[in-house]
Amino acid sequence: MQKISEKVGAIRVYFEIEYPLIIAKIPQDYSNAEDLAFRIVYGLKPYVSERFKIKNSEMVLVVISQNNKVVVACDDKMYRNHLLNYFHKPSIGYAQFYDNVEPQKIIDRLKEYVNISK
């Protein structure tokens, strides 16, 4: 099995960082957001924490596939609850899966919450 850092390099993940938001764009298609989570997100979260020196508990990782499947992974349930109010997608553990929501709408709501919580 490949280490996640090798896999990240091989698929050319593009990161945008607007602390605490880390947006990772994956140039591959996935059948659904849950598939994206199992294949990429759960391993990517600790890699991103180490690479960018951000505590797992402080990071809001938004992973977007090429075909716009989105996974939001964060330990802080307040971010996930904020998204729940708008998109009605419950959390499964520390992640939420979005198959049919425009990624920018999710990012905009997360940025909104960051500004509210300051």
Biopython code that builds the backbone (N, CA, C, O; Angstrom):
import numpy as np
from Bio.PDB.StructureBuilder import StructureBuilder

atoms = [
    (1, "MET", "N", (0.845, -1.198, 0.000)),
    (1, "MET", "CA", (0.000, 0.000, 0.000)),
    (1, "MET", "C", (0.878, 1.245, 0.000)),
    (1, "MET", "O", (1.857, 1.320, 0.742)),
    (2, "GLN", "N", (0.523, 2.227, -0.840)),
    (2, "GLN", "CA", (1.290, 3.461, -0.910)),
    (2, "GLN", "C", (1.078, 4.308, 0.327)),
    (2, "GLN", "O", (0.003, 4.305, 0.926)),
    (3, "LYS", "N", (2.114, 5.028, 0.699)),
    (3, "LYS", "CA", (1.944, 6.032, 1.745)),
    (3, "LYS", "C", (1.101, 7.153, 1.158)),
    (3, "LYS", "O", (1.112, 7.378, -0.052)),
    (4, "ILE", "N", (0.371, 7.852, 2.015)),
    (4, "ILE", "CA", (-0.514, 8.916, 1.517)),
    (4, "ILE", "C", (0.284, 10.024, 0.841)),
    (4, "ILE", "O", (-0.195, 10.597, -0.138)),
    (5, "SER", "N", (1.489, 10.348, 1.324)),
    (5, "SER", "CA", (2.277, 11.410, 0.701)),
    (5, "SER", "C", (2.651, 11.046, -0.736)),
    (5, "SER", "O", (2.682, 11.920, -1.603)),
    (6, "GLU", "N", (2.933, 9.778, -0.997)),
    (6, "GLU", "CA", (3.223, 9.342, -2.352)),
    (6, "GLU", "C", (1.972, 9.426, -3.211)),
    (6, "GLU", "O", (2.028, 9.859, -4.362)),
    (7, "LYS", "N", (0.853, 9.013, -2.654)),
    (7, "LYS", "CA", (-0.407, 9.052, -3.385)),
    (7, "LYS", "C", (-0.792, 10.499, -3.692)),
    (7, "LYS", "O", (-1.250, 10.789, -4.797)),
    (8, "VAL", "N", (-0.617, 11.399, -2.743)),
    (8, "VAL", "CA", (-0.937, 12.808, -2.948)),
    (8, "VAL", "C", (-0.109, 13.359, -4.089)),
    (8, "VAL", "O", (-0.632, 14.062, -4.954)),
    (9, "GLY", "N", (1.187, 13.045, -4.102)),
    (9, "GLY", "CA", (2.043, 13.507, -5.181)),
    (9, "GLY", "C", (1.637, 12.929, -6.520)),
    (9, "GLY", "O", (1.673, 13.625, -7.535)),
    (10, "ALA", "N", (1.255, 11.676, -6.533)),
    (10, "ALA", "CA", (0.899, 10.993, -7.775)),
    (10, "ALA", "C", (-0.379, 11.553, -8.393)),
    (10, "ALA", "O", (-0.510, 11.577, -9.616)),
    (11, "ILE", "N", (-1.320, 12.003, -7.568)),
    (11, "ILE", "CA", (-2.575, 12.512, -8.132)),
    (11, "ILE", "C", (-2.610, 14.040, -8.209)),
    (11, "ILE", "O", (-3.615, 14.617, -8.624)),
    (12, "ARG", "N", (-1.531, 14.689, -7.815)),
    (12, "ARG", "CA", (-1.396, 16.153, -7.942)),
    (12, "ARG", "C", (-2.540, 16.912, -7.262)),
    (12, "ARG", "O", (-3.306, 17.622, -7.914)),
    (13, "VAL", "N", (-2.634, 16.752, -5.981)),
    (13, "VAL", "CA", (-3.647, 17.471, -5.207)),
    (13, "VAL", "C", (-3.276, 18.952, -5.178)),
    (13, "VAL", "O", (-2.118, 19.311, -4.965)),
    (14, "TYR", "N", (-4.265, 19.794, -5.392)),
    (14, "TYR", "CA", (-4.071, 21.236, -5.336)),
    (14, "TYR", "C", (-4.703, 21.740, -4.045)),
    (14, "TYR", "O", (-5.880, 21.487, -3.789)),
    (15, "PHE", "N", (-3.928, 22.449, -3.232)),
    (15, "PHE", "CA", (-4.419, 22.948, -1.945)),
    (15, "PHE", "C", (-4.627, 24.460, -1.987)),
    (15, "PHE", "O", (-3.819, 25.196, -2.554)),
    (16, "GLU", "N", (-5.710, 24.902, -1.384)),
    (16, "GLU", "CA", (-5.958, 26.316, -1.099)),
    (16, "GLU", "C", (-6.130, 26.408, 0.407)),
    (16, "GLU", "O", (-6.922, 25.667, 0.990)),
    (17, "ILE", "N", (-5.400, 27.303, 1.035)),
    (17, "ILE", "CA", (-5.455, 27.403, 2.491)),
    (17, "ILE", "C", (-5.962, 28.783, 2.883)),
    (17, "ILE", "O", (-5.361, 29.805, 2.555)),
    (18, "GLU", "N", (-7.074, 28.783, 3.587)),
    (18, "GLU", "CA", (-7.643, 29.985, 4.200)),
    (18, "GLU", "C", (-7.989, 29.575, 5.621)),
    (18, "GLU", "O", (-9.145, 29.304, 5.945)),
    (19, "TYR", "N", (-6.959, 29.535, 6.462)),
    (19, "TYR", "CA", (-7.086, 28.987, 7.807)),
    (19, "TYR", "C", (-8.392, 29.415, 8.465)),
    (19, "TYR", "O", (-8.733, 30.597, 8.440)),
    (20, "PRO", "N", (-9.127, 28.476, 9.055)),
    (20, "PRO", "CA", (-8.854, 27.061, 9.256)),
    (20, "PRO", "C", (-9.272, 26.162, 8.091)),
    (20, "PRO", "O", (-9.180, 24.938, 8.179)),
    (21, "LEU", "N", (-9.738, 26.787, 6.985)),
    (21, "LEU", "CA", (-10.189, 25.988, 5.849)),
    (21, "LEU", "C", (-9.008, 25.537, 4.999)),
    (21, "LEU", "O", (-8.162, 26.341, 4.607)),
    (22, "ILE", "N", (-8.966, 24.261, 4.728)),
    (22, "ILE", "CA", (-7.999, 23.689, 3.806)),
    (22, "ILE", "C", (-8.826, 23.055, 2.698)),
    (22, "ILE", "O", (-9.553, 22.089, 2.931)),
    (23, "ILE", "N", (-8.714, 23.595, 1.504)),
    (23, "ILE", "CA", (-9.477, 23.077, 0.371)),
    (23, "ILE", "C", (-8.518, 22.271, -0.488)),
    (23, "ILE", "O", (-7.505, 22.788, -0.960)),
    (24, "ALA", "N", (-8.845, 21.006, -0.687)),
    (24, "ALA", "CA", (-8.023, 20.116, -1.495)),
    (24, "ALA", "C", (-8.817, 19.713, -2.724)),
    (24, "ALA", "O", (-9.897, 19.131, -2.621)),
    (25, "LYS", "N", (-8.267, 20.029, -3.888)),
    (25, "LYS", "CA", (-8.931, 19.684, -5.145)),
    (25, "LYS", "C", (-8.213, 18.479, -5.750)),
    (25, "LYS", "O", (-7.002, 18.491, -5.970)),
    (26, "ILE", "N", (-9.002, 17.449, -6.008)),
    (26, "ILE", "CA", (-8.498, 16.173, -6.499)),
    (26, "ILE", "C", (-8.859, 16.045, -7.976)),
    (26, "ILE", "O", (-10.044, 16.062, -8.310)),
    (27, "PRO", "N", (-7.874, 15.917, -8.877)),
    (27, "PRO", "CA", (-8.180, 15.848, -10.318)),
    (27, "PRO", "C", (-8.589, 14.439, -10.777)),
    (27, "PRO", "O", (-8.069, 13.927, -11.768)),
    (28, "GLN", "N", (-9.507, 13.836, -10.059)),
    (28, "GLN", "CA", (-10.043, 12.528, -10.422)),
    (28, "GLN", "C", (-11.533, 12.509, -10.115)),
    (28, "GLN", "O", (-12.011, 13.242, -9.250)),
    (29, "ASP", "N", (-12.251, 11.668, -10.829)),
    (29, "ASP", "CA", (-13.676, 11.475, -10.580)),
    (29, "ASP", "C", (-13.880, 10.354, -9.572)),
    (29, "ASP", "O", (-13.088, 9.415, -9.497)),
    (30, "TYR", "N", (-14.958, 10.467, -8.798)),
    (30, "TYR", "CA", (-15.349, 9.424, -7.847)),
    (30, "TYR", "C", (-16.839, 9.182, -8.016)),
    (30, "TYR", "O", (-17.587, 10.090, -8.379)),
    (31, "SER", "N", (-17.266, 7.958, -7.752)),
    (31, "SER", "CA", (-18.671, 7.607, -7.956)),
    (31, "SER", "C", (-19.591, 8.373, -7.014)),
    (31, "SER", "O", (-20.715, 8.714, -7.384)),
    (32, "ASN", "N", (-19.122, 8.645, -5.800)),
    (32, "ASN", "CA", (-19.888, 9.441, -4.840)),
    (32, "ASN", "C", (-18.932, 9.965, -3.767)),
    (32, "ASN", "O", (-17.762, 9.586, -3.729)),
    (33, "ALA", "N", (-19.431, 10.821, -2.916)),
    (33, "ALA", "CA", (-18.589, 11.436, -1.893)),
    (33, "ALA", "C", (-18.083, 10.417, -0.877)),
    (33, "ALA", "O", (-16.971, 10.552, -0.366)),
    (34, "GLU", "N", (-18.878, 9.412, -0.586)),
    (34, "GLU", "CA", (-18.431, 8.386, 0.351)),
    (34, "GLU", "C", (-17.226, 7.632, -0.209)),
    (34, "GLU", "O", (-16.297, 7.312, 0.532)),
    (35, "ASP", "N", (-17.237, 7.350, -1.497)),
    (35, "ASP", "CA", (-16.097, 6.707, -2.145)),
    (35, "ASP", "C", (-14.866, 7.605, -2.052)),
    (35, "ASP", "O", (-13.771, 7.123, -1.760)),
    (36, "LEU", "N", (-15.031, 8.884, -2.294)),
    (36, "LEU", "CA", (-13.943, 9.857, -2.160)),
    (36, "LEU", "C", (-13.375, 9.841, -0.746)),
    (36, "LEU", "O", (-12.160, 9.882, -0.558)),
    (37, "ALA", "N", (-14.255, 9.780, 0.238)),
    (37, "ALA", "CA", (-13.803, 9.765, 1.635)),
    (37, "ALA", "C", (-12.949, 8.539, 1.923)),
    (37, "ALA", "O", (-11.866, 8.654, 2.496)),
    (38, "PHE", "N", (-13.429, 7.377, 1.530)),
    (38, "PHE", "CA", (-12.701, 6.135, 1.823)),
    (38, "PHE", "C", (-11.387, 6.044, 1.057)),
    (38, "PHE", "O", (-10.394, 5.551, 1.594)),
    (39, "ARG", "N", (-11.365, 6.510, -0.184)),
    (39, "ARG", "CA", (-10.162, 6.372, -1.002)),
    (39, "ARG", "C", (-9.127, 7.464, -0.730)),
    (39, "ARG", "O", (-7.929, 7.225, -0.879)),
    (40, "ILE", "N", (-9.571, 8.653, -0.334)),
    (40, "ILE", "CA", (-8.641, 9.783, -0.210)),
    (40, "ILE", "C", (-8.706, 10.492, 1.140)),
    (40, "ILE", "O", (-7.681, 10.638, 1.807)),
    (41, "VAL", "N", (-9.879, 10.929, 1.548)),
    (41, "VAL", "CA", (-10.011, 11.893, 2.640)),
    (41, "VAL", "C", (-9.492, 11.375, 3.971)),
    (41, "VAL", "O", (-8.754, 12.082, 4.658)),
    (42, "TYR", "N", (-9.855, 10.172, 4.346)),
    (42, "TYR", "CA", (-9.465, 9.682, 5.669)),
    (42, "TYR", "C", (-7.956, 9.578, 5.817)),
    (42, "TYR", "O", (-7.443, 9.742, 6.923)),
    (43, "GLY", "N", (-7.238, 9.313, 4.752)),
    (43, "GLY", "CA", (-5.779, 9.304, 4.800)),
    (43, "GLY", "C", (-5.170, 10.675, 4.585)),
    (43, "GLY", "O", (-4.070, 10.955, 5.062)),
    (44, "LEU", "N", (-5.884, 11.530, 3.865)),
    (44, "LEU", "CA", (-5.368, 12.860, 3.557)),
    (44, "LEU", "C", (-5.365, 13.774, 4.776)),
    (44, "LEU", "O", (-4.472, 14.608, 4.923)),
    (45, "LYS", "N", (-6.341, 13.625, 5.636)),
    (45, "LYS", "CA", (-6.477, 14.531, 6.794)),
    (45, "LYS", "C", (-5.211, 14.550, 7.667)),
    (45, "LYS", "O", (-4.703, 15.637, 7.944)),
    (46, "PRO", "N", (-4.683, 13.408, 8.111)),
    (46, "PRO", "CA", (-3.462, 13.468, 8.913)),
    (46, "PRO", "C", (-2.247, 13.955, 8.119)),
    (46, "PRO", "O", (-1.361, 14.603, 8.676)),
    (47, "TYR", "N", (-2.203, 13.648, 6.832)),
    (47, "TYR", "CA", (-1.109, 14.138, 5.981)),
    (47, "TYR", "C", (-1.123, 15.664, 5.927)),
    (47, "TYR", "O", (-0.081, 16.300, 6.087)),
    (48, "VAL", "N", (-2.289, 16.247, 5.706)),
    (48, "VAL", "CA", (-2.422, 17.705, 5.627)),
    (48, "VAL", "C", (-2.042, 18.340, 6.962)),
    (48, "VAL", "O", (-1.360, 19.364, 6.995)),
    (49, "SER", "N", (-2.477, 17.742, 8.042)),
    (49, "SER", "CA", (-2.140, 18.245, 9.374)),
    (49, "SER", "C", (-0.628, 18.324, 9.556)),
    (49, "SER", "O", (-0.098, 19.327, 10.034)),
    (50, "GLU", "N", (0.046, 17.268, 9.173)),
    (50, "GLU", "CA", (1.508, 17.235, 9.319)),
    (50, "GLU", "C", (2.194, 18.179, 8.342)),
    (50, "GLU", "O", (3.102, 18.919, 8.720)),
    (51, "ARG", "N", (1.765, 18.152, 7.108)),
    (51, "ARG", "CA", (2.430, 18.969, 6.073)),
    (51, "ARG", "C", (2.309, 20.459, 6.343)),
    (51, "ARG", "O", (3.278, 21.200, 6.178)),
    (52, "PHE", "N", (1.122, 20.907, 6.757)),
    (52, "PHE", "CA", (0.890, 22.334, 6.950)),
    (52, "PHE", "C", (0.967, 22.753, 8.413)),
    (52, "PHE", "O", (0.686, 23.903, 8.748)),
    (53, "LYS", "N", (1.346, 21.825, 9.278)),
    (53, "LYS", "CA", (1.532, 22.103, 10.709)),
    (53, "LYS", "C", (0.277, 22.712, 11.334)),
    (53, "LYS", "O", (0.332, 23.714, 12.048)),
    (54, "ILE", "N", (-0.859, 22.069, 11.038)),
    (54, "ILE", "CA", (-2.144, 22.484, 11.598)),
    (54, "ILE", "C", (-2.680, 21.305, 12.399)),
    (54, "ILE", "O", (-2.715, 20.179, 11.905)),
    (55, "LYS", "N", (-3.089, 21.559, 13.613)),
    (55, "LYS", "CA", (-3.656, 20.479, 14.422)),
    (55, "LYS", "C", (-4.920, 19.945, 13.755)),
    (55, "LYS", "O", (-5.731, 20.702, 13.222)),
    (56, "ASN", "N", (-5.063, 18.628, 13.797)),
    (56, "ASN", "CA", (-6.266, 17.993, 13.258)),
    (56, "ASN", "C", (-7.530, 18.632, 13.808)),
    (56, "ASN", "O", (-8.500, 18.837, 13.078)),
    (57, "SER", "N", (-7.514, 18.944, 15.093)),
    (57, "SER", "CA", (-8.701, 19.486, 15.757)),
    (57, "SER", "C", (-9.027, 20.911, 15.315)),
    (57, "SER", "O", (-10.134, 21.390, 15.562)),
    (58, "GLU", "N", (-8.084, 21.597, 14.666)),
    (58, "GLU", "CA", (-8.305, 22.988, 14.248)),
    (58, "GLU", "C", (-8.581, 23.133, 12.755)),
    (58, "GLU", "O", (-8.877, 24.230, 12.281)),
    (59, "MET", "N", (-8.486, 22.045, 12.022)),
    (59, "MET", "CA", (-8.588, 22.083, 10.575)),
    (59, "MET", "C", (-9.988, 21.734, 10.094)),
    (59, "MET", "O", (-10.653, 20.860, 10.650)),
    (60, "VAL", "N", (-10.421, 22.431, 9.052)),
    (60, "VAL", "CA", (-11.646, 22.074, 8.334)),
    (60, "VAL", "C", (-11.200, 21.714, 6.924)),
    (60, "VAL", "O", (-10.902, 22.591, 6.114)),
    (61, "LEU", "N", (-11.159, 20.434, 6.643)),
    (61, "LEU", "CA", (-10.681, 19.950, 5.351)),
    (61, "LEU", "C", (-11.867, 19.758, 4.414)),
    (61, "LEU", "O", (-12.803, 19.018, 4.715)),
    (62, "VAL", "N", (-11.809, 20.436, 3.278)),
    (62, "VAL", "CA", (-12.843, 20.320, 2.246)),
    (62, "VAL", "C", (-12.171, 19.698, 1.031)),
    (62, "VAL", "O", (-11.284, 20.301, 0.428)),
    (63, "VAL", "N", (-12.591, 18.505, 0.679)),
    (63, "VAL", "CA", (-11.989, 17.797, -0.449)),
    (63, "VAL", "C", (-13.012, 17.752, -1.577)),
    (63, "VAL", "O", (-14.153, 17.330, -1.390)),
    (64, "ILE", "N", (-12.576, 18.196, -2.747)),
    (64, "ILE", "CA", (-13.470, 18.303, -3.903)),
    (64, "ILE", "C", (-12.873, 17.480, -5.046)),
    (64, "ILE", "O", (-11.720, 17.678, -5.430)),
    (65, "SER", "N", (-13.663, 16.567, -5.576)),
    (65, "SER", "CA", (-13.201, 15.769, -6.710)),
    (65, "SER", "C", (-13.445, 16.529, -8.010)),
    (65, "SER", "O", (-14.130, 17.552, -8.033)),
    (66, "GLN", "N", (-12.879, 16.015, -9.070)),
    (66, "GLN", "CA", (-13.039, 16.622, -10.392)),
    (66, "GLN", "C", (-14.502, 16.685, -10.816)),
    (66, "GLN", "O", (-14.910, 17.619, -11.507)),
    (67, "ASN", "N", (-15.295, 15.690, -10.404)),
    (67, "ASN", "CA", (-16.712, 15.681, -10.761)),
    (67, "ASN", "C", (-17.605, 16.226, -9.634)),
    (67, "ASN", "O", (-18.786, 15.891, -9.537)),
    (68, "ASN", "N", (-17.005, 17.077, -8.785)),
    (68, "ASN", "CA", (-17.709, 17.854, -7.755)),
    (68, "ASN", "C", (-18.363, 17.043, -6.643)),
    (68, "ASN", "O", (-19.390, 17.454, -6.104)),
    (69, "LYS", "N", (-17.792, 15.915, -6.300)),
    (69, "LYS", "CA", (-18.174, 15.218, -5.071)),
    (69, "LYS", "C", (-17.371, 15.898, -3.963)),
    (69, "LYS", "O", (-16.185, 16.177, -4.137)),
    (70, "VAL", "N", (-18.009, 16.161, -2.836)),
    (70, "VAL", "CA", (-17.352, 16.937, -1.775)),
    (70, "VAL", "C", (-17.452, 16.198, -0.448)),
    (70, "VAL", "O", (-18.490, 15.636, -0.099)),
    (71, "VAL", "N", (-16.339, 16.214, 0.280)),
    (71, "VAL", "CA", (-16.316, 15.705, 1.643)),
    (71, "VAL", "C", (-15.767, 16.817, 2.522)),
    (71, "VAL", "O", (-14.708, 17.379, 2.243)),
    (72, "VAL", "N", (-16.496, 17.127, 3.583)),
    (72, "VAL", "CA", (-16.025, 18.065, 4.601)),
    (72, "VAL", "C", (-15.659, 17.226, 5.814)),
    (72, "VAL", "O", (-16.498, 16.514, 6.366)),
    (73, "ALA", "N", (-14.403, 17.317, 6.221)),
    (73, "ALA", "CA", (-13.910, 16.535, 7.354)),
    (73, "ALA", "C", (-13.326, 17.483, 8.399)),
    (73, "ALA", "O", (-12.341, 18.177, 8.146)),
    (74, "CYS", "N", (-13.947, 17.500, 9.570)),
    (74, "CYS", "CA", (-13.420, 18.335, 10.652)),
    (74, "CYS", "C", (-13.890, 17.784, 11.997)),
    (74, "CYS", "O", (-14.979, 17.223, 12.121)),
    (75, "ASP", "N", (-13.042, 17.962, 12.984)),
    (75, "ASP", "CA", (-13.354, 17.474, 14.319)),
    (75, "ASP", "C", (-14.378, 18.351, 15.029)),
    (75, "ASP", "O", (-15.131, 17.867, 15.875)),
    (76, "ASP", "N", (-14.410, 19.636, 14.692)),
    (76, "ASP", "CA", (-15.298, 20.588, 15.352)),
    (76, "ASP", "C", (-16.719, 20.471, 14.784)),
    (76, "ASP", "O", (-16.981, 20.853, 13.643)),
    (77, "LYS", "N", (-17.614, 19.942, 15.596)),
    (77, "LYS", "CA", (-18.984, 19.702, 15.113)),
    (77, "LYS", "C", (-19.734, 20.991, 14.809)),
    (77, "LYS", "O", (-20.746, 20.946, 14.109)),
    (78, "MET", "N", (-19.286, 22.122, 15.300)),
    (78, "MET", "CA", (-19.994, 23.375, 15.047)),
    (78, "MET", "C", (-19.974, 23.726, 13.549)),
    (78, "MET", "O", (-20.968, 24.226, 13.022)),
    (79, "TYR", "N", (-18.861, 23.470, 12.867)),
    (79, "TYR", "CA", (-18.809, 23.699, 11.419)),
    (79, "TYR", "C", (-19.791, 22.780, 10.709)),
    (79, "TYR", "O", (-20.534, 23.207, 9.825)),
    (80, "ARG", "N", (-19.785, 21.526, 11.102)),
    (80, "ARG", "CA", (-20.674, 20.546, 10.472)),
    (80, "ARG", "C", (-22.131, 20.873, 10.766)),
    (80, "ARG", "O", (-22.987, 20.702, 9.899)),
    (81, "ASN", "N", (-22.426, 21.341, 11.979)),
    (81, "ASN", "CA", (-23.798, 21.734, 12.315)),
    (81, "ASN", "C", (-24.242, 22.941, 11.493)),
    (81, "ASN", "O", (-25.399, 23.024, 11.079)),
    (82, "HIS", "N", (-23.326, 23.871, 11.260)),
    (82, "HIS", "CA", (-23.649, 25.036, 10.436)),
    (82, "HIS", "C", (-24.043, 24.583, 9.026)),
    (82, "HIS", "O", (-25.020, 25.074, 8.461)),
    (83, "LEU", "N", (-23.287, 23.656, 8.470)),
    (83, "LEU", "CA", (-23.622, 23.132, 7.142)),
    (83, "LEU", "C", (-24.920, 22.342, 7.162)),
    (83, "LEU", "O", (-25.694, 22.400, 6.207)),
    (84, "LEU", "N", (-25.166, 21.608, 8.231)),
    (84, "LEU", "CA", (-26.392, 20.831, 8.368)),
    (84, "LEU", "C", (-27.620, 21.732, 8.245)),
    (84, "LEU", "O", (-28.613, 21.344, 7.630)),
    (85, "ASN", "N", (-27.558, 22.921, 8.822)),
    (85, "ASN", "CA", (-28.677, 23.866, 8.760)),
    (85, "ASN", "C", (-29.039, 24.248, 7.324)),
    (85, "ASN", "O", (-30.205, 24.501, 7.023)),
    (86, "TYR", "N", (-28.044, 24.291, 6.443)),
    (86, "TYR", "CA", (-28.283, 24.721, 5.066)),
    (86, "TYR", "C", (-28.516, 23.570, 4.095)),
    (86, "TYR", "O", (-29.365, 23.663, 3.209)),
    (87, "PHE", "N", (-27.771, 22.498, 4.259)),
    (87, "PHE", "CA", (-27.786, 21.440, 3.255)),
    (87, "PHE", "C", (-28.428, 20.138, 3.728)),
    (87, "PHE", "O", (-28.621, 19.217, 2.935)),
    (88, "HIS", "N", (-28.756, 20.061, 5.008)),
    (88, "HIS", "CA", (-29.476, 18.922, 5.582)),
    (88, "HIS", "C", (-28.768, 17.582, 5.345)),
    (88, "HIS", "O", (-29.404, 16.559, 5.088)),
    (89, "LYS", "N", (-27.440, 17.621, 5.440)),
    (89, "LYS", "CA", (-26.631, 16.399, 5.336)),
    (89, "LYS", "C", (-26.027, 16.121, 6.707)),
    (89, "LYS", "O", (-25.191, 16.895, 7.173)),
    (90, "PRO", "N", (-26.423, 15.050, 7.355)),
    (90, "PRO", "CA", (-25.876, 14.746, 8.677)),
    (90, "PRO", "C", (-24.418, 14.290, 8.583)),
    (90, "PRO", "O", (-23.953, 13.849, 7.533)),
    (91, "SER", "N", (-23.731, 14.406, 9.682)),
    (91, "SER", "CA", (-22.352, 13.928, 9.761)),
    (91, "SER", "C", (-22.333, 12.425, 9.959)),
    (91, "SER", "O", (-23.216, 11.848, 10.594)),
    (92, "ILE", "N", (-21.328, 11.821, 9.412)),
    (92, "ILE", "CA", (-21.012, 10.424, 9.698)),
    (92, "ILE", "C", (-19.613, 10.467, 10.296)),
    (92, "ILE", "O", (-18.622, 10.620, 9.582)),
    (93, "GLY", "N", (-19.550, 10.332, 11.602)),
    (93, "GLY", "CA", (-18.274, 10.553, 12.284)),
    (93, "GLY", "C", (-17.911, 12.025, 12.169)),
    (93, "GLY", "O", (-18.722, 12.896, 12.484)),
    (94, "TYR", "N", (-16.702, 12.303, 11.722)),
    (94, "TYR", "CA", (-16.268, 13.697, 11.591)),
    (94, "TYR", "C", (-16.389, 14.197, 10.149)),
    (94, "TYR", "O", (-15.765, 15.198, 9.795)),
    (95, "ALA", "N", (-17.173, 13.524, 9.319)),
    (95, "ALA", "CA", (-17.272, 13.905, 7.910)),
    (95, "ALA", "C", (-18.722, 14.066, 7.462)),
    (95, "ALA", "O", (-19.646, 13.469, 8.015)),
    (96, "GLN", "N", (-18.879, 14.900, 6.436)),
    (96, "GLN", "CA", (-20.157, 15.052, 5.754)),
    (96, "GLN", "C", (-19.907, 14.824, 4.273)),
    (96, "GLN", "O", (-18.887, 15.255, 3.736)),
    (97, "PHE", "N", (-20.841, 14.147, 3.613)),
    (97, "PHE", "CA", (-20.701, 13.786, 2.210)),
    (97, "PHE", "C", (-21.718, 14.558, 1.373)),
    (97, "PHE", "O", (-22.898, 14.632, 1.716)),
    (98, "TYR", "N", (-21.239, 15.128, 0.274)),
    (98, "TYR", "CA", (-22.095, 15.903, -0.611)),
    (98, "TYR", "C", (-21.916, 15.419, -2.046)),
    (98, "TYR", "O", (-20.843, 15.573, -2.630)),
    (99, "ASP", "N", (-22.957, 14.840, -2.604)),
    (99, "ASP", "CA", (-22.906, 14.374, -3.985)),
    (99, "ASP", "C", (-23.521, 15.370, -4.959)),
    (99, "ASP", "O", (-23.140, 15.409, -6.129)),
    (100, "ASN", "N", (-24.460, 16.168, -4.491)),
    (100, "ASN", "CA", (-25.222, 17.034, -5.390)),
    (100, "ASN", "C", (-25.322, 18.475, -4.911)),
    (100, "ASN", "O", (-26.350, 19.125, -5.100)),
    (101, "VAL", "N", (-24.266, 18.972, -4.295)),
    (101, "VAL", "CA", (-24.242, 20.363, -3.849)),
    (101, "VAL", "C", (-23.024, 21.020, -4.484)),
    (101, "VAL", "O", (-21.921, 20.474, -4.444)),
    (102, "GLU", "N", (-23.229, 22.186, -5.065)),
    (102, "GLU", "CA", (-22.116, 22.903, -5.691)),
    (102, "GLU", "C", (-21.031, 23.186, -4.640)),
    (102, "GLU", "O", (-21.322, 23.757, -3.589)),
    (103, "PRO", "N", (-19.794, 22.793, -4.920)),
    (103, "PRO", "CA", (-18.722, 22.967, -3.933)),
    (103, "PRO", "C", (-18.576, 24.404, -3.420)),
    (103, "PRO", "O", (-18.323, 24.612, -2.233)),
    (104, "GLN", "N", (-18.733, 25.382, -4.294)),
    (104, "GLN", "CA", (-18.545, 26.768, -3.855)),
    (104, "GLN", "C", (-19.591, 27.174, -2.818)),
    (104, "GLN", "O", (-19.300, 27.985, -1.938)),
    (105, "LYS", "N", (-20.788, 26.631, -2.908)),
    (105, "LYS", "CA", (-21.819, 26.939, -1.910)),
    (105, "LYS", "C", (-21.392, 26.431, -0.528)),
    (105, "LYS", "O", (-21.608, 27.104, 0.480)),
    (106, "ILE", "N", (-20.794, 25.258, -0.490)),
    (106, "ILE", "CA", (-20.308, 24.702, 0.780)),
    (106, "ILE", "C", (-19.186, 25.566, 1.329)),
    (106, "ILE", "O", (-19.170, 25.895, 2.515)),
    (107, "ILE", "N", (-18.256, 25.930, 0.474)),
    (107, "ILE", "CA", (-17.129, 26.777, 0.897)),
    (107, "ILE", "C", (-17.631, 28.120, 1.396)),
    (107, "ILE", "O", (-17.159, 28.619, 2.418)),
    (108, "ASP", "N", (-18.583, 28.709, 0.688)),
    (108, "ASP", "CA", (-19.129, 30.011, 1.113)),
    (108, "ASP", "C", (-19.770, 29.915, 2.502)),
    (108, "ASP", "O", (-19.595, 30.812, 3.327)),
    (109, "ARG", "N", (-20.506, 28.840, 2.761)),
    (109, "ARG", "CA", (-21.139, 28.667, 4.083)),
    (109, "ARG", "C", (-20.090, 28.461, 5.165)),
    (109, "ARG", "O", (-20.256, 28.947, 6.284)),
    (110, "LEU", "N", (-19.021, 27.754, 4.854)),
    (110, "LEU", "CA", (-17.949, 27.567, 5.842)),
    (110, "LEU", "C", (-17.240, 28.889, 6.134)),
    (110, "LEU", "O", (-16.932, 29.190, 7.287)),
    (111, "LYS", "N", (-16.983, 29.671, 5.093)),
    (111, "LYS", "CA", (-16.353, 30.990, 5.298)),
    (111, "LYS", "C", (-17.271, 31.884, 6.123)),
    (111, "LYS", "O", (-16.808, 32.644, 6.973)),
    (112, "GLU", "N", (-18.561, 31.792, 5.870)),
    (112, "GLU", "CA", (-19.542, 32.536, 6.645)),
    (112, "GLU", "C", (-19.425, 32.176, 8.125)),
    (112, "GLU", "O", (-19.415, 33.059, 8.983)),
    (113, "TYR", "N", (-19.336, 30.889, 8.420)),
    (113, "TYR", "CA", (-19.218, 30.453, 9.806)),
    (113, "TYR", "C", (-17.918, 30.925, 10.438)),
    (113, "TYR", "O", (-17.900, 31.320, 11.604)),
    (114, "VAL", "N", (-16.834, 30.887, 9.677)),
    (114, "VAL", "CA", (-15.549, 31.374, 10.202)),
    (114, "VAL", "C", (-15.688, 32.842, 10.617)),
    (114, "VAL", "O", (-15.201, 33.233, 11.678)),
    (115, "ASN", "N", (-16.341, 33.648, 9.796)),
    (115, "ASN", "CA", (-16.523, 35.070, 10.121)),
    (115, "ASN", "C", (-17.452, 35.277, 11.311)),
    (115, "ASN", "O", (-17.230, 36.183, 12.114)),
    (116, "ILE", "N", (-18.483, 34.457, 11.437)),
    (116, "ILE", "CA", (-19.422, 34.563, 12.556)),
    (116, "ILE", "C", (-18.734, 34.207, 13.869)),
    (116, "ILE", "O", (-18.977, 34.840, 14.896)),
    (117, "SER", "N", (-17.887, 33.208, 13.830)),
    (117, "SER", "CA", (-17.295, 32.687, 15.068)),
    (117, "SER", "C", (-16.070, 33.452, 15.543)),
    (117, "SER", "O", (-15.497, 33.109, 16.577)),
    (118, "LYS", "N", (-15.660, 34.472, 14.818)),
    (118, "LYS", "CA", (-14.483, 35.258, 15.247)),
    (118, "LYS", "C", (-14.801, 36.132, 16.433)),
    (118, "LYS", "O", (-13.931, 36.854, 16.919)),
]
sb = StructureBuilder()
sb.init_structure("model")
sb.init_model(0)
sb.init_chain("A")
sb.init_seg("    ")
for serial, (resi, resn, name, xyz) in enumerate(atoms, 1):
    if name == "N":
        sb.init_residue(resn, " ", resi, " ")
    sb.init_atom(name, np.array(xyz, "f"), 0.0, 1.0, " ", f" {name:<3s}", serial, name[0])
structure = sb.get_structure()
